[in-house]
């Protein structure tokens, strides 16, 4: 606070307001706008922007601004962000503080006035001076703060730059709280999405395939020895080759969850020393909504659903028929396939020919969009018509 009062003698009350606004924004991200407005007033500046960028600080993911109109800001995001004469040098400077464009960069003021950045963007906005810097880096995101002045307001001197930097630790704490709240919200949403859409015991995975949540049913299966407990935070199987296949599919689904790949997941039959193989169904999870548009989610989720054939699931054939518009016979054949019966067994049990069973399954696959019997089985086991026998003690 003393550094701020020394640099801006009339700003004691304004400095208190800025700090209060920062911590209010920690709980209510919409208030970052007020933080920037208070900061501009305190530092006798023209405008300010707070940018969340990708890990290389080359693309703006989202931002908050004051005193820069939407069109000018969009031109900055689309093109001029990487024309800024200080950007490359800023990437080599120590993060956690701001630097005066007049004092701390190799591009002097005369050189700045000859750049495309000034002549095609900053000049029309009367932006001549600034302080800028990377104030936070975490979760694959870079946060940069920029404050600008007009020609008449003059450059930021050392005392003023130090005063603004005395506020940066408060920004960092508030951003940490924002990020923590967003991560917790995303995980709760992913758990709710997995639990509401599917009926099998499941393990939820987050960034790098680390286990983030184990449903009570899945925990009971692990305690019963049906599946090894996670090791090093990763899903484990009895055989290393199965562990590698499952975790490879998990990583592929995590890529889908954040839009980098298009894998819809798949099934892995996991062998066991005792008992039939488990079927692990791996799928991306897409939680609904964001905690805050300001703090975009940095990672996705995947889930491993566990089908233990010794715990025969209950499939409501009427619900299955209604869900996909199947006939009663199609739903019966699809259910039998999902439970592991062969075409011959279905034909024998129903008193019909194998040819008729095959025709019914083709109709069921067409109506569910499945192209193979394995995909049909996966879709039925993950549908609301399927409910696994509880692994929890009675």
N, C-alpha and C positions, 0 to 999 in steps of 0.2 A: 504493500500500500504506500510506503514512504517514497518508493521510486516513482510511482504514479503521481503523487502529490508534487514531487520535485519537478517532474516533467510538465505536468499540467496543473499549475497552482490553483486554478479555479475548479478542478475536477474531483475534489474529495468525495462529494456526494455521488457524482457520476460513476466514480470507480466502485463505490459500494453497490450501486445499481447494477453495474456490469457483472460483478461477482455473484450477486444474488440471482441475476438472470441466468448465469451459466448453470448454477445448481438447480434452478427450476427447470431448465431445459434438459438436465440429466434425467428427470422423471417425466417431463412432457416435451418430447422432441420438437413439437410444433413451435415452441418458444425460442428456438435458435434464431428465428427472425428478429425477435426482440433483442437478443444478445448482440447481434450485429448492429442493430440500430443504436443501441447504447454505446457500443464500442466506437462507432463513427462519431457520435456526439462527444464522447470523452476525449478522443484524440484529434479533434478538429479536422476531420477527414471528409473526403467526398463520398466514398463508397466502400463496400466490403463484400467479399465473397468467401464462403466456406465450401470447399469441394471435397466430395468423396470420390476417389479415383481408383483405378485398378492397381495391382501391385507394382507395376512399372511406372505409374503416374503418367501414363500417356493418354488414357481415356477417362473422361468424366462420367461417373456412374450416376451421380445425383449431386445436387448443389442447393445452396441457399444464398440469396444475394439481397443487397439493399442498394437503392439509388442507381441501378443499371436496368434499363428496360429489357423486356423479354427478348425482343428481336436482336439487340446488341449482344445479350448474354448467349443466345443461341448461336450467333456467328462465332463467338469466342469458343463455345463448346465444340462446334463442328470443325473449326479450322484454326483460329488464332491461338488456341491454347498451346499448340506446338510451334507457333511462330514467335512466341514470346522470347525476346533476346536473352532473358535471364534463366529460362527453363532448364537448359542443358547444364549450366553451371550450378543451378539450384540442386540438381540431382546429386552433385558431388559434395554438397555442404552438409554439415552435421544436422540431423533432424532434431526436433524438439525446441526450435526457436525460429524467430523471424529475422530477416536480413533486410537492411535498407538498400533499395535499388540504386540510390545515389552514392552510398558509401562502400558497399560490400561486394560489388560485382565488377568484372573487368570491362563491361560495356558502359562507357561513360555517357553523360547526358547528350553530348553532341552526336555520338554514334547512335544513341537511342532515337534521336529525332530523324535519322536517315533510314530507319527500319520500316519494313512493310507493316509490322505490328503497330507502330505509332501512327503512320500516315493513313493506313486503311482502317484502323479500328480505334486506337486510344485517343488520337487527336480530336476526333468528332465528339468524344465524350469528355474532353478537357481533362484527361488523365495524364499527368506528367511524372508523378512520383509514387512510390509505394514501398510497403514492407511486405515480405512474403516468405513463406517457409513451410516445410513439412512438419506438422505438429504432432502427428500420430501415425503409426504403422502397425497394423495387426490384422489377423484373419484374411490376409491376401488383399487388404485395402490400404490405401494411402490417403490421409486427410491433410489437405493444405488450406492455410488461411492467408488471405490477401486483403490488404487495406490500402486504399489509394487516395492521393491528393491531387488537386488542380495545380496549375502553374502558380497562381497567386497564393495558395496555401503553403507552397514551398516543400522542400524535402524533409524527410524524417532524420533528425540528427541522432547522435549516439545516445543521448539521455532519453530522448523520446522512444527510440527503438528498445532500449533496456526496459523502459517503463511498460511498454506493451508486452515485452517478453516475460515480465513478472506475472502476467495474467495467464501465460500458457499452461503452467501446471494445473490450473483450475479447468481449463479447456480439456486437458488430457484425462483428468479424473471424470469429468462429465461424459466424455466420449466412451470411457471404459464402462461406465454405468449404462449408457445407451446400448453398447455392444452386448453387454451381459444380459440386459433385459430382452433384446432382440433374439439372442440365442436361446434363452429359456422359453420365450414365446414360441419360437420355431419348433423346439423339441416337443413342447406340450401339444402343439398343433399336429405334429407328425404322429405322436402316440395316439391322439384322438382319431386321426385319419386312418391309421392302420387298424385300430380296434373297431371302428365303426364300419369299415368297408369289408373286412375279412373276418373269418370265424376261427381260424386255426391259431394255436400258440405261436408266438413270434418273438424275434429278436430285432430291435431297431438299431441300425448302424448310422453313424454320422461320418464326418470328414475322415479320410484315410481308412475307412472301414472299421473305425473303432466302435465298440459296443456302447450304445447310449442308454438302452433300456431293455429289460427282459420282462415279458409279460408274466404274470403269476403262473399261468399254465406251463409256459416254457421253462420257468424256474423249477417247477415241480418235475418236469421231464428230465432236466439236468441232474437234479438231486436223486432221481430214481436211477440214473446211470444210462438213460436212453441216448444221451448226447454228452460228450465231455464239456466241462465248464470252459468258458472262454479263457484264453491264455494271452497275456500281454495285451489285453483289451480287444483281442480278435476272436472271431468264431473259430472253433476247433472241431475236428472230426477225429475218429480213431485212426484213420490212415492219412499220412501226410499228403498223398496225392489227392485225396478228397478235400482236405483242408485248402490246398492250393486252388483247386477248381472252384470251390465255393467262394473264396475270397477274391478270385479273379472275376467272378460274375458279380460280386458285390461292388467292386471298383467300377465295373462297366455300368452298373445301374446308378451308381453315384454320379457318373458322368452324364447319364441321361437326366438325372434329377436337376442338374444345373445347366442343362441345355447344350452340353458339349458333345454327347453321343446320342445314338438313337436306339440303344438296346432296351428291349422291354423286359429283360430278365429271362429266366428259364428255370428248369428243374435240374437238380443233381441228386442221383441216388447214392446215398452214403452207406457204405458197407459197415457192418458191425460184427464183432466176434460172436455175439449171442443175439439171436433175433433176426427178423427180416430187415432189409435195408430201410433206412428212413428216406423219405422223399423231402428234400429241402427246396422250397419254392422261393426264388429270389426275385424281388421286384422293386422298382423305384417307388418312392413315396413322395407325393406332392401335397404338402400341407396347404390348407387354404388360408389366404390372407397374409399380410405382413404386419409385424408389430409397428413398423413405422416406415414410410417411404424414404425417410431421411437415412435410415441405417439399413440398406438392403442386405438380404441374407447372403452370406458369403459361401455357404456350403449346402449340399443337399442331403437327403436321407434315402436309405434303402432298408428293406425289411427282409428277413429270412423267416418264412412261415414253415412250421415243422409238421409234417404229416407222418404219424407213427401208425403203420398198418395194424399193429396190435391193438390200437384204440380206434375201432371202426367208427368213422364219422357218420352222423345222421344227415341224410340228404332228403329234404322235403321235395318229393317229385312234383307235387301240385304247384309249389312255389317256383320250382325250376321251370315247369311248363309255362307258368304265367310270366316269369321273368324274360324268357326268350321267345315266347309264342310257339312253343313246341306242342305237338300232340302228346297224348298220354303215353302212347307206345314209344315215341321218340325220347321222351323224358325218362322212361323206364330203361331203355337201352343205354342212354347216355350215363345214367346213374350207375348201371352195372359196370360199364367200362371204367368209370371214375373209381369204382371200388375194386378194380383189378380183375374182373371176370373176362374170360376170352370170348370171342364171338361164338365159338362152339358151345360154351357153357350157357351163354345167354339164349341161344337158339334152343338148347335142350330144356332149360328151365321154363321158357315161354311157349314151347311147343310150336315153334316156327322154324323156317329154314334159315341157314346162315346168310343166304342171299337177301332175305327180308331184313335181317338184323343189320346187314351192311347198308341197305337202303335207308333204314331208319337213322343210322348213325350219320350218313352223309347229309341227311336233312337237318339233323341236330347241329352238325358242324357248320352247315351253311348259315343257320340261324344265329349261331354264336360268333361267327366270324373266324372259327378255328380252322386251320388247314391240315392239322394232323391230330391223331387220337391223343397224343401226349399234350397238345395244346388244349384239346377239349377237356381232358382230365384236370389240367391246371386251372382252367377257367371255372369249372364246376366246383372244385375244392376251395377256390377263393371267392365263390359267389355267396350272397346272403342266404342261399338255399341250403348251404352246408354248415353244420355246427358240429365241431369235434366233441367227442366225449371228454369231459373235464379231466385233466391230469391231477387236479388238486385233490387232497385227501377229503373224503366225504365228511 
